[in-house]
Amino acid sequence: MHDNETGYTSLTRYFQVDRREMVFLKFILEAYEGMSTLSTFDNKAGIVQLTVPSGFSDDMAGLVEALRGEISLTELFPPLPTR
């Protein structure tokens, strides 16, 4: 995603996570302030949307890999199931 007014670019990724682990994921990502925004895409299915500023994409990729050792985190690719 690219915002022509601000020059801000971001990457959006989707993951399926066990619903019981969503709060844990949220708190971990919030600890890395400004590195991403987490939104719930489909609560029933446990699908979250992670938006990452382009400057943090490599750091976030490393964090996602580390988190996969702690929780069930499966990346999904479009087209996503409808809500």
C-alpha positions in Angstrom: 0.0 0.0 0.0 1.3 3.5 -0.8 -0.1 6.8 0.3 0.7 9.4 -2.3 0.1 12.3 0.1 2.5 11.3 2.8 4.8 8.9 0.9 4.0 6.3 3.5 4.2 2.7 2.3 3.1 -0.4 4.2 2.8 -4.1 3.8 -0.4 -5.9 4.8 -0.2 -9.6 5.8 -2.9 -11.9 7.0 -2.5 -14.7 9.5 -4.7 -17.3 11.1 -4.1 -17.7 14.8 -5.8 -19.7 17.5 -8.4 -17.4 19.0 -7.1 -18.2 22.5 -3.7 -16.7 21.4 -5.0 -13.5 19.9 -4.6 -11.4 23.0 -1.0 -12.7 23.5 -0.2 -11.8 19.9 -1.7 -8.3 20.4 0.3 -7.6 23.5 3.6 -8.8 21.9 3.0 -6.6 18.9 2.1 -3.6 21.0 5.4 -4.0 22.9 7.1 -3.2 19.5 5.4 0.2 19.4 5.0 1.7 15.9 6.2 -1.5 14.2 2.8 -2.7 13.1 -1.0 -2.4 13.5 -3.0 -5.5 14.2 -6.7 -5.7 13.3 -9.1 -8.6 13.5 -10.2 -9.6 10.1 -12.5 -12.5 11.0 -12.8 -13.2 14.8 -14.6 -16.6 14.3 -11.9 -17.9 12.0 -9.1 -16.4 14.0 -7.8 -14.3 11.0 -5.9 -11.1 11.8 -4.6 -8.4 9.5 -1.1 -7.1 10.2 -0.1 -3.8 8.6 3.6 -3.1 8.7 5.4 0.2 7.6 7.9 -0.7 4.9 10.8 0.3 7.1 10.0 -2.4 9.5 9.2 -5.3 7.1 12.5 -7.2 7.8 12.2 -6.7 11.5 8.6 -7.9 11.5 9.5 -10.9 9.4 12.0 -11.9 12.1 9.5 -11.4 14.8 6.8 -13.4 13.0 9.3 -16.3 12.6 10.1 -16.1 16.4 6.4 -16.0 17.3 5.8 -19.2 15.2 7.9 -21.0 17.8 5.5 -19.8 20.5 2.0 -19.8 19.0 0.1 -21.3 16.0 0.5 -18.6 13.3 -0.2 -19.5 9.7 0.2 -16.9 7.0 -2.8 -16.6 4.6 -2.6 -15.2 1.1 -5.4 -13.5 -0.9 -8.1 -14.3 -1.8 -9.2 -14.6 1.8 -12.4 -16.3 3.0 -15.2 -13.8 3.1 -16.3 -12.5 6.5 
